[in-house]
């Protein structure tokens, strides 16, 4: 089972997820980008003209609240039971790997104590040591529980702190075996820097919308913002192409939590389409776009010049089509609304497909369980 210690970080920073009164929408600057090489990811700090690439084959995202805005990811390799978190942040006065390591070492005791607490009664953690591995200096400590069966290898927390262009990185891995430890060293040896930002690709952007955390692949250069819905108290994430003319607008808004295991988004889409038909709109058939885990149900409306949408300013941007639909992501029902022109058809198809890959974490549920001390139920949902 994954240990909650894997979410701890040597650095500082407050998490949006822990805020009692968060803003309606926020996203952090540290982005994950998939590359053309299988198993490789690129790490990009928004606004920077460089990227870091690292080979992590077999690792998948774990939907767990981040501990800091400086965090890129929390991932696990189910085969080796290795967990990984990576952070990057500007540290005042830091200008080398040594200075980054010295900065983070000051809080190493807090991380070690947190690892022991995460194991519950009987959890222990050894002292933090500076260890050279494959020519790199890492901060390392062992941790485990006296209540677990005796093993020859206690889990190791391994931290490496490279420096690049004003940023201190924290590569944090928890290894469960000698072979997993070798896997970590291979990953660290693969780290390379590229002096250009990613282009013409999607980033795995995390949006914190109300009490939801939504992971959605978004074209890297698109603008994002919050837009209130005109007919209700809530709003959603709006995405726009930065090109002149704003030929595409994408809105995603949470509608609530599903009350049963039955997916009712199909019926909701049919009912919404019937309303449009009753008004005499030019409506397409109901369609679906699916991934292995979920399906988006939607229809397209061809907007006429005399429709109310034009009075709301949509004609200013040249929108001719409105795609409307619903998708169930986990236990959340989400509405999607895409406005696009003839030149935005490819973008509409791309974003519709991306929403089938989206992941949602209900932070309100998570906070409630933590406040009740019901963390064991959360841990049962984590990969073994």
Rosetta blueprint (number, residue, H / E / L):
1 X L
2 X L
3 X L
4 X H
5 X H
6 X H
7 X H
8 X L
9 X L
10 X L
11 X L
12 X L
13 X L
14 X L
15 X L
16 X H
17 X H
18 X H
19 X L
20 X L
21 X L
22 X L
23 X L
24 X L
25 X E
26 X E
27 X L
28 X L
29 X L
30 X E
31 X E
32 X E
33 X E
34 X E
35 X L
36 X L
37 X L
38 X L
39 X L
40 X E
41 X E
42 X E
43 X E
44 X E
45 X E
46 X L
47 X L
48 X L
49 X L
50 X L
51 X E
52 X E
53 X E
54 X E
55 X E
56 X L
57 X L
58 X L
59 X E
60 X E
61 X E
62 X L
63 X L
64 X L
65 X L
66 X L
67 X L
68 X L
69 X L
70 X L
71 X E
72 X E
73 X E
74 X E
75 X E
76 X E
77 X E
78 X L
79 X L
80 X L
81 X L
82 X E
83 X E
84 X E
85 X E
86 X E
87 X E
88 X E
89 X E
90 X L
91 X L
92 X L
93 X L
94 X L
95 X L
96 X L
97 X H
98 X H
99 X H
100 X H
101 X H
102 X H
103 X H
104 X H
105 X H
106 X L
107 X L
108 X H
109 X H
110 X H
111 X H
112 X H
113 X H
114 X H
115 X H
116 X H
117 X H
118 X H
119 X L
120 X L
121 X L
122 X L
123 X E
124 X E
125 X E
126 X L
127 X L
128 X L
129 X E
130 X E
131 X E
132 X E
133 X E
134 X L
135 X L
136 X E
137 X E
138 X E
139 X E
140 X E
141 X E
142 X E
143 X E
144 X E
145 X E
146 X L
147 X L
148 X L
149 X L
150 X L
151 X L
152 X L
153 X L
154 X L
155 X E
156 X E
157 X E
158 X E
159 X E
160 X E
161 X L
162 X L
163 X E
164 X E
165 X L
166 X L
167 X E
168 X E
169 X E
170 X E
171 X E
172 X E
173 X E
174 X E
175 X E
176 X L
177 X L
178 X H
179 X H
180 X H
181 X H
182 X H
183 X H
184 X H
185 X H
186 X H
187 X H
188 X H
189 X H
190 X L
191 X L
192 X E
193 X E
194 X E
195 X L
196 X L
197 X L
198 X L
199 X L
200 X L
201 X L
202 X E
203 X E
204 X E
205 X E
206 X E
207 X E
208 X E
209 X E
210 X L
211 X L
212 X E
213 X E
214 X E
215 X E
216 X E
217 X E
218 X E
219 X E
220 X L
221 X L
222 X L
223 X E
224 X E
225 X E
226 X E
227 X E
228 X E
229 X L
230 X L
231 X L
232 X L
233 X L
234 X L
235 X E
236 X E
237 X E
238 X E
239 X E
240 X E
241 X L
242 X L
243 X L
244 X L
245 X L
246 X L
247 X L
248 X E
249 X E
250 X E
251 X E
252 X E
253 X E
254 X E
255 X E
256 X E
257 X E
258 X L
259 X L
260 X L
261 X L
262 X L
263 X L
264 X L
265 X H
266 X H
267 X H
268 X H
269 X H
270 X H
271 X H
272 X H
273 X H
274 X H
275 X H
276 X H
277 X H
278 X H
279 X L
280 X L
281 X L
282 X E
283 X E
284 X L
285 X L
286 X L
287 X E
288 X E
289 X E
290 X E
291 X L
292 X L
293 X L
294 X L
295 X E
296 X E
297 X E
298 X E
299 X E
300 X E
301 X E
302 X E
303 X L
304 X L
305 X L
306 X L
307 X L
308 X H
309 X H
310 X H
311 X H
312 X L
313 X L
314 X H
315 X H
316 X H
317 X H
318 X L
319 X L
320 X L
321 X E
322 X E
323 X E
324 X E
325 X E
326 X E
327 X E
328 X E
329 X E
330 X L
331 X L
332 X E
333 X E
334 X E
335 X E
336 X E
337 X E
338 X E
339 X E
340 X E
341 X L
342 X H
343 X H
344 X H
345 X H
346 X H
347 X H
348 X H
349 X H
350 X H
351 X H
352 X H
353 X H
354 X H
355 X H
356 X H
357 X L
358 X L
359 X E
360 X E
361 X E
362 X E
363 X H
364 X H
365 X H
366 X H
367 X H
368 X H
369 X H
370 X H
371 X H
372 X L
373 X L
374 X L
375 X H
376 X H
377 X H
378 X H
379 X H
380 X H
381 X L
382 X L
383 X L
384 X L
